[in-house]
Amino acid sequence: MAGRVLGTTLATVSFSVALASVTVKSSGSCSIPACRNSFLSCGFHLNSNIMSGSNGSKENSHNKARTSPYPGSKVQRSQVPNEKVGWLVEWQDYNPVEYTAVSVLAGPRWADPEISESNFSPKFNEKDGHIERKSQNGLYEIQNGRPRNPAGRTGLIGRGLLGRWGPNHAADPIITRWKRDRSGNKITNPISGKNILQFVAIKRKDCGEWALPGGMVDPGEKISATLKREFGEEALNSLQKSSAEKRELEEQLHKLFSQEHLVIYKGYVDDPRNTDNAWIETEAVNYHDETGEIMDNLTLEAGDDAGKVKWVDISDKLKLYASHSEFIKLVAEKRDAHWSEDSETDCHGL
């Protein structure tokens, strides 16, 4: 579908990657600023039922995208009850508030122009030059030249803090290793009998909560490059390294990101910054250092959006920002690692 599409095009939405569908690959009220790198780690909530909003109402789905005030502002969304989230539910009196942050309207390089500008003709549902406007969840609807959130109504139109009309693509690297004793033996939880897995967590400067490193995909950038770049910037402080240090760091990062990895989640995420016309989609990928030798050669150092960084043991006691603990839970399941001391707790039904 090229250019703007006027009128209504019925979306054929398929939730192409469910939480339980994990791909294995191998390769050689917090004030949130409108900035490219902070999109991922502050605010999104995973929901495997999110696409239900397109066809009708679903209890407990699409919640964060309807919360007020809108992040970083005093803007109150129009209230959207559960039964009226879906676009197929007729609602003639629907009157959403319009809001796009001043920082987005200022025209930074990561943001689109306003939809009304005469020289702006985005190609929705396809690759638009270097900008990916296709959704990972299938086709989305266009009405009056604006894309419609595939999960349903949010009570707010415009872009809020998001730069792109339609999907705003992001990536979450989940770096793991086995917890070991001084002799190098894997440490097992005495109750579950499973080995303990650790992951790299950062403490956000803006939210003050522990989270996964992550950020937005630059135009023309491959997801694999985004994952590596964001981990380097936030967990290794790569932006502040000398040229020689950067070369050495790049060598080790290449080894790490060439490891076997798991695509944990890919698609739409329920985020308080989402609007009727702009939303976040992410790809969360687990890179596992089986022996720990690669990460032994890398010194964790917080940088960019991160205030602190450390290795954290994976368990159900984790208190991470937004839905990051749900991603971690899936990693524990797929790696057959310890998660809970409660034998009745499993990793299904997220």
Disulfide bonds with the S-S distance in Angstrom:
Cys42-Cys207 2.34
